[in-house]
Amino acid sequence: MKLAQTLASGEQLTPGLRNRLGQLLTNGNPGSKGQPIYETVTDKNTGKKTQQKVLNPDGTPKMTSGSPKIAPVDNVLASAALDMVFDGHVSPQNVKRLHTLGYTVRDFPGLRTFSDRAPSPTSTAPPGGRTAPGVNGQSRPT
């Protein structure tokens, strides 16, 4: 779940992001080393453009950050983690899928079911999903 949270941090939580994270978690990532950063420079005398490495103040080449190695995760576990990140609870379908694999939600600290969930990170509803009563306890204004 921490990996899913980390991957989603700083991003707007959209269905497209959820799909990309799901693919990344279930397929894994072999990881890669950073690559040198290049800039285009123009020779003042000839006007010819060439690529050269961008250097740090100490003379070493600036590098991209690369990507971390991510081991593949079982589809059900990845889906449950993404449920928590995007919905604030594990969906009833994923609870059933976890049970089929011999797990319970309680086997994973931090996971919650729909019935014991906190408000969704993208939800505007108050805790408990209820709106405040109207004037004098009315359910709607008259």
VOPAGU-2260 file (C-alpha; in pm, 1 decimal, decimal comma):
REM VOPAGU-2260
SITE   aa  ch    i         X         Y         Z
SITE  MET   A    0       0,0       0,0       0,0
SITE  LYS   A    1     287,3     239,3      76,6
SITE  LEU   A    2     421,7     186,1    -276,7
SITE  ALA   A    3      81,8     271,5    -427,4
SITE  GLN   A    4      61,2     582,8    -207,4
SITE  THR   A    5     412,1     686,4    -306,0
SITE  LEU   A    6     344,7     638,5    -674,5
SITE  ALA   A    7      20,3     836,3    -654,0
SITE  SER   A    8     160,3    1120,0    -440,5
SITE  GLY   A    9     151,4    1456,2    -605,7
SITE  GLU   A   10     -80,3    1332,4    -879,2
SITE  GLN   A   11    -447,0    1409,0    -931,6
SITE  LEU   A   12    -630,8    1085,3    -847,7
SITE  THR   A   13    -797,3     993,7   -1177,5
SITE  PRO   A   14    -916,0     662,3   -1326,0
SITE  GLY   A   15    -636,4     687,0   -1583,6
SITE  LEU   A   16    -375,9     716,2   -1307,6
SITE  ARG   A   17    -531,9     421,0   -1124,6
SITE  ASN   A   18    -503,7     208,1   -1440,3
SITE  ARG   A   19    -139,5     306,8   -1498,4
SITE  LEU   A   20     -48,0     235,1   -1135,3
SITE  GLY   A   21    -230,7     -98,7   -1150,4
SITE  GLN   A   22     -29,4    -201,8   -1456,0
SITE  LEU   A   23     295,2     -88,5   -1294,9
SITE  LEU   A   24     222,4    -277,8    -971,8
SITE  THR   A   25     112,5    -601,7   -1140,1
SITE  ASN   A   26     379,8    -602,2   -1413,4
SITE  GLY   A   27     661,9    -460,0   -1203,3
SITE  ASN   A   28     944,2    -245,8   -1335,0
SITE  PRO   A   29    1300,8    -364,6   -1400,8
SITE  GLY   A   30    1436,3     -25,3   -1301,0
SITE  SER   A   31    1684,1     182,8   -1493,8
SITE  LYS   A   32    1990,9     391,3   -1429,0
SITE  GLY   A   33    1984,4     762,7   -1490,8
SITE  GLN   A   34    2085,2     889,2   -1832,8
SITE  PRO   A   35    2302,1    1193,2   -1908,7
SITE  ILE   A   36    2117,0    1516,8   -1982,1
SITE  TYR   A   37    2213,2    1685,4   -2308,5
SITE  GLU   A   38    2167,2    2037,3   -2437,7
SITE  THR   A   39    2184,1    2173,4   -2790,9
SITE  VAL   A   40    2458,9    2427,5   -2845,4
SITE  THR   A   41    2534,3    2631,6   -3155,9
SITE  ASP   A   42    2891,7    2691,5   -3262,2
SITE  LYS   A   43    2934,6    3070,5   -3288,7
SITE  ASN   A   44    3174,8    3046,3   -3582,8
SITE  THR   A   45    3007,2    2782,4   -3800,9
SITE  GLY   A   46    2645,1    2797,9   -3682,4
SITE  LYS   A   47    2649,5    2419,8   -3654,5
SITE  LYS   A   48    2430,7    2274,1   -3377,2
SITE  THR   A   49    2564,0    1990,8   -3162,6
SITE  GLN   A   50    2456,8    1804,5   -2850,1
SITE  GLN   A   51    2672,1    1821,3   -2539,5
SITE  LYS   A   52    2629,6    1689,0   -2186,8
SITE  VAL   A   53    2510,2    1930,2   -1920,0
SITE  LEU   A   54    2763,0    1938,2   -1635,3
SITE  ASN   A   55    2727,4    1986,3   -1261,5
SITE  PRO   A   56    2946,7    2252,4   -1094,5
SITE  ASP   A   57    3195,7    1977,6   -1003,4
SITE  GLY   A   58    3232,2    1877,0   -1370,2
SITE  THR   A   59    3034,4    1552,2   -1352,5
SITE  PRO   A   60    2749,1    1505,3   -1600,7
SITE  LYS   A   61    2395,9    1586,3   -1482,8
SITE  MET   A   62    2181,6    1273,6   -1494,1
SITE  THR   A   63    1811,1    1193,5   -1502,0
SITE  SER   A   64    1681,6    1019,2   -1191,0
SITE  GLY   A   65    1611,5     685,5   -1359,3
SITE  SER   A   66    1340,2     458,4   -1222,6
SITE  PRO   A   67    1333,1     224,9    -924,3
SITE  LYS   A   68    1305,5    -150,5    -950,9
SITE  ILE   A   69     954,7    -265,7    -854,7
SITE  ALA   A   70     879,5    -632,9    -800,1
SITE  PRO   A   71     544,7    -745,1    -947,1
SITE  VAL   A   72     254,9    -770,7    -698,9
SITE  ASP   A   73     -41,5   -1009,1    -717,8
SITE  ASN   A   74    -333,5    -847,6    -900,5
SITE  VAL   A   75    -570,5    -876,4    -601,3
SITE  LEU   A   76    -319,9    -721,1    -360,7
SITE  ALA   A   77    -244,6    -438,2    -603,4
SITE  SER   A   78    -615,0    -373,6    -653,5
SITE  ALA   A   79    -679,5    -367,4    -276,2
SITE  ALA   A   80    -392,8    -120,6    -224,9
SITE  LEU   A   81    -525,9     103,6    -501,5
SITE  ASP   A   82    -875,0      84,0    -347,6
SITE  MET   A   83    -728,6     229,4     -28,3
SITE  VAL   A   84    -540,0     507,1    -208,1
SITE  PHE   A   85    -826,9     609,9    -435,4
SITE  ASP   A   86   -1139,2     517,8    -233,6
SITE  GLY   A   87   -1028,7     507,2     131,4
SITE  HIS   A   88   -1145,4     144,7     169,3
SITE  VAL   A   89   -1113,9    -199,1       6,9
SITE  SER   A   90   -1405,6    -264,2    -227,6
SITE  PRO   A   91   -1645,6    -549,4    -143,6
SITE  GLN   A   92   -1530,8    -728,3    -463,0
SITE  ASN   A   93   -1167,9    -718,7    -351,2
SITE  VAL   A   94   -1261,3    -832,8      -0,2
SITE  LYS   A   95   -1418,1   -1142,2    -161,3
SITE  ARG   A   96   -1112,2   -1191,3    -382,3
SITE  LEU   A   97    -881,3   -1167,6     -79,0
SITE  HIS   A   98   -1093,9   -1427,3     103,1
SITE  THR   A   99   -1068,5   -1657,1    -200,5
SITE  LEU   A  100    -689,0   -1639,3    -168,8
SITE  GLY   A  101    -709,0   -1717,1     204,3
SITE  TYR   A  102    -652,4   -1361,1     328,6
SITE  THR   A  103    -867,2   -1126,5     532,8
SITE  VAL   A  104    -850,8    -749,2     528,5
SITE  ARG   A  105    -725,2    -764,7     887,9
SITE  ASP   A  106    -415,9    -955,0     766,3
SITE  PHE   A  107    -293,0    -624,5     621,8
SITE  PRO   A  108    -251,0    -340,8     874,4
SITE  GLY   A  109    -393,2     -16,3     744,8
SITE  LEU   A  110    -655,8    -169,4     515,4
SITE  ARG   A  111   -1019,3     -87,3     584,0
SITE  THR   A  112   -1342,7    -225,5     447,7
SITE  PHE   A  113   -1631,5     -13,9     325,8
SITE  SER   A  114   -1810,0     -46,6     659,9
SITE  ASP   A  115   -1515,8      83,9     866,2
SITE  ARG   A  116   -1380,7     329,8     612,4
SITE  ALA   A  117   -1274,1     686,9     656,7
SITE  PRO   A  118   -1392,5     943,6     402,3
SITE  SER   A  119   -1237,6     899,1      57,7
SITE  PRO   A  120    -939,6    1125,8     -17,9
SITE  THR   A  121   -1138,0    1258,7    -316,9
SITE  SER   A  122   -1476,2    1271,5    -140,9
SITE  THR   A  123   -1643,6    1592,1     -29,7
SITE  ALA   A  124   -1897,8    1407,2     188,5
SITE  PRO   A  125   -1861,7    1444,9     565,5
SITE  PRO   A  126   -1756,4    1141,3     775,0
SITE  GLY   A  127   -2032,0     880,1     785,3
SITE  GLY   A  128   -2159,0     993,0     444,7
SITE  ARG   A  129   -2450,1    1192,3     592,8
SITE  THR   A  130   -2525,2    1556,8     546,5
SITE  ALA   A  131   -2605,6    1780,9     836,2
SITE  PRO   A  132   -2975,2    1821,8     917,5
SITE  GLY   A  133   -3153,3    2140,2     819,8
SITE  VAL   A  134   -3304,6    2397,8    1051,7
SITE  ASN   A  135   -3490,7    2241,6    1348,0
SITE  GLY   A  136   -3374,6    1893,3    1243,8
SITE  GLN   A  137   -3547,5    1904,8     904,1
SITE  SER   A  138   -3397,7    1672,3     645,0
SITE  ARG   A  139   -3442,9    1930,4     370,3
SITE  PRO   A  140   -3532,5    2296,5     356,7
SITE  THR   A  141   -3900,8    2380,4     313,9
